[in-house]
């Protein structure tokens, strides 16, 4: 038997995911700031690419939070 769809804590989980992603983004930026001149260009590019994906993820998470909040308020 399938479990019922319990979305009560989705917003909380999504907000935590946003916070974690922002923290990882900032740590990567700090790393590039401090060691950017010392690391190979390929590594620097990988970090920048990862941060670009993180920015997209943050945006997506925020949209999901809006959707979940609207869903919870509609119940």
Steps between C-alpha positions, in 0.01 A plus 500: 500500500638844406562754768278809494663817366614683813624843396491667841875543534592548133550876542731442795704244304520727198610796713774285652610397151517869398709583807738209436538593134564866583761396755674277244485781244661747741768254607590442136511874435722552804727219382530658156566839657780361715656241270377593152845608387660178627269233359496367143261669258309174457428477874398865510262441210350193670432702815343781299284253306389337826406838642299583187306177554456590867348835402249321277423255780440782747260663257319169448478434873350844556235434235419168667472676836247743350303211352505302824400804706209568266397134519510501881301822524241358262432201724 
